[in-house]
Amino acid sequence: MENNLSNLIVGLMMAVFGLIGLFLVAGAADDEMYIFGLALTAFAVLFDFGLIKHHYDERDRIRAAAREHGHV
C-alpha cells in the first residue's frame, strides 16, 4: 500500500512537470526552450507509462505467485 501511494504521488508530480513542459512549449521564444519543453513533456509521459506498467507487472506477479501456491 505504501509503495502504491508513493508511486501515485510521484506520478502526479510528473504529470504536473509534463504540463509545465507544455506551457514552456506554448510560450517559447527560442528553439532551446521549445526543445526543453518538449523533452520535459516526453520524459513525464514516458515516466508515467513506466509507473503504470510497473503497477500491472507487480499485480500479475502477485497473482501468479498466489496461483502457484494454490490460493486462487
C-alpha positions in Angstrom: 0.0 0.0 0.0 2.8 2.4 0.9 4.6 1.8 -2.4 1.4 2.4 -4.4 0.8 5.7 -2.6 4.3 6.9 -3.3 4.1 5.9 -6.9 0.8 7.8 -7.2 2.4 11.0 -5.7 5.4 10.7 -8.0 3.1 10.1 -11.0 1.0 13.1 -10.2 4.2 15.2 -9.8 5.4 14.0 -13.2 2.1 14.9 -14.7 2.5 18.4 -13.4 6.0 18.6 -14.8 4.6 17.5 -18.2 2.0 20.3 -18.1 4.8 22.7 -17.2 6.7 21.5 -20.2 3.7 22.1 -22.4 3.4 25.7 -21.1 7.1 26.2 -21.9 6.5 25.0 -25.4 3.5 27.2 -25.9 5.4 30.3 -24.7 8.8 29.5 -26.1 10.6 32.5 -27.7 13.6 30.5 -28.8 14.4 27.0 -30.0 16.2 25.9 -26.9 13.2 26.4 -24.6 10.9 24.8 -27.1 13.1 21.7 -27.2 13.4 21.6 -23.4 9.6 21.8 -23.0 9.1 19.0 -25.5 11.7 16.9 -23.8 10.3 17.5 -20.3 6.8 16.6 -21.5 8.0 13.5 -23.3 10.0 12.4 -20.2 7.0 12.9 -17.9 4.7 10.9 -20.2 7.2 8.0 -20.5 7.8 8.0 -16.8 4.1 7.8 -16.0 3.7 5.0 -18.5 6.6 3.2 -16.8 4.8 3.6 -13.5 1.6 2.2 -14.9 3.5 -0.8 -16.5 5.3 -1.4 -13.2 1.9 -1.5 -11.3 0.4 -4.1 -13.6 3.6 -6.2 -13.7 3.6 -6.3 -9.9 -0.1 -7.2 -9.8 0.5 -10.0 -12.3 3.5 -11.3 -10.3 1.4 -11.4 -7.1 -1.4 -13.3 -8.9 1.0 -15.8 -10.4 2.5 -16.4 -7.0 -0.9 -16.9 -5.5 -1.8 -19.4 -8.2 1.4 -21.2 -7.8 0.8 -21.7 -4.1 -2.8 -22.7 -4.6 -4.5 -19.7 -3.1 -6.7 -19.0 -6.1 
